[in-house]
Amino acid sequence: MSDDPTATATAQAAATTVTTSKRRRGLVALGVVAILGGVVYGSYWFLSARHYQSTDDAYVDGDLVQITSEVPGTVISLTADDTQGVRREQTLLELDPADARVAMSNAEARLAGAVREVRTRFATAEQLRAQIAEREIELKRAQDDYGRRSNLLQDGAVSSEELSHTQDNIAQIRANLLEAREQLKATTVQIDGTTVETHPQVLAAEAAVRDAALALRRTHILAPVAGVVARRSVQVGQRVAAGTPLMAVVRLDDVWVDANFKEVQLKDMRIGQPVEVRSDVYGRGVKYHGKLVGLSAGSGSAFALLPAQNASGNWIKIVQRVPVRIVLDPQELASHPLRVGLSTTVTVDIRDTSGALIASQVRSEPIPAQSSLGDDPEVEAHIAHILTANGGAGAGIRVIAAR
């Protein structure tokens, strides 16, 4: 039995109509969903997302304080190792102090010798003054004798030969007096306007003692900051030269985050804006709070070892990234310490644009200043003892200009 062609065509047309209707309804539904999604995203962007900038190109950074030797020497003691926490001014290592002690003894001996030599010059000046006074008296006596003898020459009581000897004696006394005065001038030039304690030769010897004492103290190397030891390369028994890197101390209590934002994200970034940071090491369950404290002076490519030469040949525009520094809450850091180099995700709240573009101060608390090794009261007291023991204290007398 054959099918009715008309009925078949009618059924196919009805099926096509149903399919087209379903497709139309699906497309309409899809369009509605897309419109609703766009509205929702647009509302989210307008109300919230446009006020934040985020990046996952961000890493923890911190101070890597290099520990170097300021004097050459052989390592005889090592009291710190990698991953070890150290306190500020804790002993890290010691160098053999034998050479420094010998240099210290030599400097002390030179200071004592300088004090005695300067005292001798002062005494010589006083001796020359006495000689000058004595020879002035002799000259006056010889001149008086010559005057009396010249009056007796006409009476024949004094011979001309005796008078000639008197003249020769006056000339010799004058020459000796002139020599003594010149010697006094030469001595006065060396000590004029000084005392034993303020004489340049003594001051130079004191400086040599301080330098030797400083070299001796530098054989004892201390931690300049508190932190964790890293990259130790020195070994016991190793001979190190001045300036050789020995290890590093990382301050984990004062790390920060360097976030590399695209240049198109920097328009509304200002100093002081609040920041949220999440670290991969703790996951999304731990959130740090901080603030933006500085924007770099240039992009990473500008400070590269081989900067890009965009003016040469073909050029392709690449969106640059600029490092932005973010400091974190110290209490949160203490609860969940971060290590240098860890990756983080950073979100900056850019709603408040009243802050400055250039930071005037990055750190609220600067790195603690290391005390100077040169300011040592014990060394100054030791120098004063050497001066006193060799007659320096109170022995200096201001030199009066030679007559």
Legacy VTK file of the C-alpha trace (Angstrom):
# vtk DataFile Version 3.0
C-alpha trace
ASCII
DATASET POLYDATA
POINTS 403 float
0.000 0.000 0.000
1.459 3.332 -1.034
1.613 6.435 1.307
-0.335 9.561 0.514
2.185 12.186 -0.757
0.052 15.022 0.462
-0.147 13.669 3.993
3.605 13.080 4.064
4.376 16.626 2.950
1.982 17.988 5.530
3.659 15.987 8.325
7.134 17.104 7.276
6.043 20.745 7.188
4.540 20.409 10.652
7.757 18.831 11.990
9.874 21.578 10.429
7.653 24.218 11.992
8.018 22.618 15.447
11.794 22.373 15.072
12.077 25.985 13.936
9.907 27.096 16.830
12.057 25.205 19.347
15.243 26.604 17.812
13.837 30.105 17.908
12.883 29.719 21.550
16.358 28.360 22.341
18.068 31.276 20.607
15.821 33.735 22.406
16.580 32.053 25.732
20.301 32.114 24.944
20.075 35.772 24.021
18.228 36.550 27.238
20.857 34.682 29.255
23.637 36.545 27.442
21.931 39.875 28.047
21.363 39.055 31.713
24.978 37.930 32.019
26.155 41.139 30.425
23.952 43.169 32.725
25.178 41.268 35.777
28.836 41.601 34.751
28.355 45.235 33.809
26.768 45.935 37.177
29.563 44.048 38.931
32.218 45.944 36.972
30.564 49.317 37.511
29.901 48.806 41.205
33.009 46.851 42.245
35.487 45.456 39.717
36.508 48.787 38.184
37.712 49.924 41.613
40.330 47.157 41.885
43.431 46.154 39.975
44.969 42.735 40.484
47.904 40.665 39.256
49.478 37.319 40.014
52.870 38.505 38.732
53.954 39.410 42.268
56.719 38.055 44.484
57.942 38.462 48.034
61.157 40.452 48.393
63.252 41.593 51.335
66.611 42.861 52.531
69.452 40.440 51.841
72.159 41.877 54.087
75.515 40.719 52.762
78.038 39.739 55.422
81.581 40.494 54.262
84.952 40.668 55.942
86.473 44.134 56.269
89.946 42.739 56.978
91.814 39.743 55.562
92.203 36.726 57.813
91.691 33.027 58.447
88.344 31.818 59.781
88.859 30.079 63.128
85.255 29.951 64.350
81.870 29.702 62.609
78.741 29.965 64.754
75.968 30.458 62.158
74.683 28.310 59.312
72.031 28.403 56.585
68.380 28.547 57.762
69.503 29.556 61.274
67.838 32.532 62.913
70.218 35.075 64.423
69.806 38.118 66.642
71.229 41.516 65.940
74.910 41.752 67.000
75.099 37.994 67.479
78.490 36.516 66.624
78.532 34.938 63.164
82.201 34.040 62.773
85.692 34.965 63.985
88.955 35.512 62.143
92.388 34.732 63.529
93.346 37.868 65.535
97.088 37.115 65.749
98.150 39.502 62.962
95.886 42.252 64.237
97.317 41.906 67.755
100.873 42.236 66.450
99.889 45.347 64.495
98.246 46.720 67.641
101.445 46.218 69.661
103.503 47.958 66.984
101.099 50.900 66.908
101.231 51.237 70.705
105.053 51.220 70.619
105.101 53.885 67.891
102.739 56.062 69.925
104.953 55.793 73.009
108.018 56.619 70.906
106.279 59.606 69.316
105.338 61.017 72.727
108.921 60.735 73.966
110.324 62.237 70.768
107.994 65.241 70.965
108.838 65.699 74.644
112.501 65.742 73.642
111.798 68.529 71.143
110.074 70.600 73.817
113.013 70.019 76.170
115.467 70.949 73.409
113.611 74.214 72.874
113.904 75.056 76.575
117.599 74.145 76.527
118.222 76.421 73.544
116.467 79.292 75.270
118.758 78.853 78.265
121.797 78.815 75.979
120.621 81.996 74.256
120.138 83.753 77.604
123.587 82.613 78.740
125.304 83.742 75.544
123.546 87.094 75.631
125.041 87.613 79.086
128.463 86.543 77.794
128.149 88.945 74.855
127.270 91.853 77.136
130.196 90.992 79.418
132.593 90.778 76.457
131.335 94.099 75.075
131.864 95.761 78.465
135.396 94.318 78.664
136.131 95.615 75.202
134.947 99.101 76.166
137.165 99.200 79.245
140.215 97.857 77.401
139.795 100.295 74.517
139.956 103.192 77.061
143.164 101.753 78.557
144.802 101.260 75.169
145.864 104.939 74.952
147.556 104.724 78.356
149.466 101.618 77.291
147.895 99.494 80.048
146.414 97.132 77.444
148.145 95.929 74.347
146.544 96.067 70.951
146.883 92.304 70.702
144.808 91.814 73.848
142.195 94.209 72.497
142.135 92.238 69.247
141.541 89.005 71.178
138.618 90.695 72.934
137.115 91.621 69.569
137.542 88.061 68.331
135.842 86.772 71.479
132.887 89.109 70.878
132.577 87.871 67.274
132.653 84.246 68.388
129.998 84.819 71.061
127.804 86.578 68.505
128.187 83.653 66.096
127.309 81.149 68.827
124.308 83.265 69.808
123.114 83.412 66.205
123.531 79.640 65.839
121.512 78.997 69.018
118.752 81.306 67.835
118.561 79.548 64.466
118.441 76.171 66.174
115.627 77.448 68.386
113.729 78.638 65.310
114.120 75.227 63.657
112.911 73.482 66.802
110.062 75.947 67.298
108.780 75.306 63.764
108.282 71.648 64.715
106.383 72.299 67.957
104.983 75.825 67.656
101.343 76.161 68.703
101.067 72.588 69.998
101.382 70.523 73.120
102.632 66.975 73.421
99.035 65.712 73.132
98.163 67.893 70.118
101.397 67.490 68.181
100.769 66.116 64.655
103.252 63.303 65.124
101.513 62.152 68.290
98.068 62.510 66.663
99.211 60.391 63.716
100.482 57.721 66.111
97.145 57.819 67.967
95.317 57.342 64.660
97.522 54.316 63.941
96.529 52.828 67.308
92.839 53.390 66.550
93.272 51.808 63.122
94.980 48.760 64.625
92.286 48.471 67.304
89.614 48.727 64.613
91.241 45.939 62.594
91.395 43.809 65.748
87.682 44.338 66.473
86.806 43.530 62.865
88.105 39.988 63.320
84.921 39.449 65.336
82.056 39.594 62.783
78.570 40.269 64.157
75.105 40.164 62.609
74.107 43.742 61.653
70.382 42.861 61.728
68.153 40.117 63.065
67.050 37.549 60.518
67.751 34.157 58.957
71.139 33.132 57.578
71.260 32.257 53.883
73.880 31.524 51.211
76.714 30.714 53.614
79.824 30.068 51.548
82.605 30.356 54.121
84.254 27.422 55.883
86.403 27.107 58.996
90.079 27.383 58.084
89.372 29.342 54.914
91.544 32.369 54.193
89.305 35.266 53.197
90.213 38.611 51.673
88.685 41.939 52.603
85.320 42.360 50.893
84.724 38.630 50.324
80.998 37.718 50.639
80.678 35.182 53.442
76.922 34.797 53.955
73.700 36.798 53.958
71.132 37.600 56.620
67.509 37.956 55.451
65.096 40.060 57.513
61.908 37.975 57.359
60.091 40.306 59.759
60.257 43.166 57.251
59.624 41.657 53.822
57.483 43.303 51.176
55.815 42.387 47.874
56.919 43.602 44.471
53.866 43.374 42.185
54.429 43.833 38.454
51.345 45.579 37.077
50.701 46.263 33.408
51.141 49.873 32.378
47.421 50.111 31.589
46.641 49.321 35.233
48.679 52.169 36.744
46.447 55.133 35.864
44.677 55.402 39.230
47.314 53.855 41.508
48.472 56.160 44.311
50.651 55.936 47.405
48.772 54.700 50.469
46.026 52.697 48.731
44.962 49.507 50.599
46.061 46.146 49.224
45.059 42.536 49.775
47.678 39.840 49.231
47.350 36.073 49.090
50.348 33.774 48.984
50.458 30.446 47.205
52.285 28.873 50.144
49.263 29.327 52.444
46.496 29.290 49.851
43.366 31.432 49.753
42.629 30.796 53.421
45.258 33.307 54.548
44.912 36.923 53.482
47.441 39.689 54.154
46.566 43.352 54.350
48.983 46.050 53.331
49.339 49.314 51.491
50.959 50.585 48.344
54.111 52.532 49.257
55.918 53.109 45.976
55.932 52.788 42.208
59.142 52.029 40.367
60.844 54.728 38.318
60.655 52.579 35.177
59.603 49.284 33.707
61.631 46.131 34.032
62.914 46.354 30.465
64.239 49.869 31.062
66.595 48.568 33.770
67.538 45.365 31.990
71.174 44.571 31.332
70.443 44.857 27.599
67.564 47.355 27.199
65.295 46.932 24.212
66.220 49.058 21.177
62.762 49.875 19.865
64.123 52.293 17.275
66.022 49.610 15.394
64.337 47.650 12.606
60.970 45.981 13.051
59.033 46.928 16.174
56.239 45.123 17.972
54.421 46.852 20.795
54.555 44.871 24.037
52.633 45.925 27.118
55.216 46.761 29.765
55.029 45.996 33.473
56.113 48.338 36.271
57.066 47.056 39.749
54.918 48.361 42.593
56.066 47.956 46.189
53.588 46.831 48.847
54.287 46.601 52.564
52.403 44.130 54.734
50.978 44.159 58.248
53.806 43.103 60.632
51.421 41.176 62.901
50.094 39.149 59.981
53.659 38.484 58.871
54.525 37.267 62.359
51.561 34.874 62.300
52.300 33.574 58.804
55.942 34.288 57.857
56.808 34.662 54.195
60.064 33.758 52.458
61.813 35.805 49.824
60.842 34.792 46.296
57.403 33.307 47.058
54.695 34.085 44.503
51.578 35.998 45.538
48.337 37.391 44.149
47.810 41.118 44.759
44.631 43.209 44.601
44.832 46.996 44.955
41.833 49.114 45.927
42.153 52.198 43.668
39.017 54.065 44.746
40.958 56.660 46.757
43.172 58.586 44.299
44.145 61.413 46.661
47.585 59.975 47.396
50.877 61.015 45.800
52.381 59.429 42.706
55.933 59.494 44.100
56.747 58.211 47.583
58.586 60.505 49.966
59.199 57.668 52.435
58.949 53.951 51.745
59.760 52.522 55.163
57.897 53.629 58.266
60.757 52.138 60.294
64.179 52.380 58.608
66.779 49.636 58.824
68.482 49.873 62.236
71.766 51.732 61.980
74.822 49.691 62.834
76.992 51.182 65.560
80.393 52.386 64.418
83.321 50.234 65.494
85.499 53.338 65.667
83.657 54.805 68.665
85.341 52.758 71.371
85.849 54.375 74.812
88.201 51.558 75.799
90.599 52.430 72.976
90.522 56.121 73.898
91.236 55.252 77.531
94.123 53.035 76.422
95.609 55.853 74.331
95.326 58.237 77.290
97.141 55.674 79.449
99.996 55.449 76.933
100.302 59.253 76.902
100.398 59.406 80.687
102.860 56.530 81.015
105.269 58.282 78.640
104.941 61.734 80.191
102.481 63.079 77.667
99.613 64.115 79.933
100.263 67.581 81.300
103.709 67.703 79.740
102.703 69.814 76.770
103.707 73.490 77.078
102.810 76.109 74.524
105.974 77.207 72.792
106.792 80.881 72.922
108.194 82.312 69.711
111.981 82.387 69.641
113.540 85.643 70.475
LINES 1 404
403 0 1 2 3 4 5 6 7 8 9 10 11 12 13 14 15 16 17 18 19 20 21 22 23 24 25 26 27 28 29 30 31 32 33 34 35 36 37 38 39 40 41 42 43 44 45 46 47 48 49 50 51 52 53 54 55 56 57 58 59 60 61 62 63 64 65 66 67 68 69 70 71 72 73 74 75 76 77 78 79 80 81 82 83 84 85 86 87 88 89 90 91 92 93 94 95 96 97 98 99 100 101 102 103 104 105 106 107 108 109 110 111 112 113 114 115 116 117 118 119 120 121 122 123 124 125 126 127 128 129 130 131 132 133 134 135 136 137 138 139 140 141 142 143 144 145 146 147 148 149 150 151 152 153 154 155 156 157 158 159 160 161 162 163 164 165 166 167 168 169 170 171 172 173 174 175 176 177 178 179 180 181 182 183 184 185 186 187 188 189 190 191 192 193 194 195 196 197 198 199 200 201 202 203 204 205 206 207 208 209 210 211 212 213 214 215 216 217 218 219 220 221 222 223 224 225 226 227 228 229 230 231 232 233 234 235 236 237 238 239 240 241 242 243 244 245 246 247 248 249 250 251 252 253 254 255 256 257 258 259 260 261 262 263 264 265 266 267 268 269 270 271 272 273 274 275 276 277 278 279 280 281 282 283 284 285 286 287 288 289 290 291 292 293 294 295 296 297 298 299 300 301 302 303 304 305 306 307 308 309 310 311 312 313 314 315 316 317 318 319 320 321 322 323 324 325 326 327 328 329 330 331 332 333 334 335 336 337 338 339 340 341 342 343 344 345 346 347 348 349 350 351 352 353 354 355 356 357 358 359 360 361 362 363 364 365 366 367 368 369 370 371 372 373 374 375 376 377 378 379 380 381 382 383 384 385 386 387 388 389 390 391 392 393 394 395 396 397 398 399 400 401 402
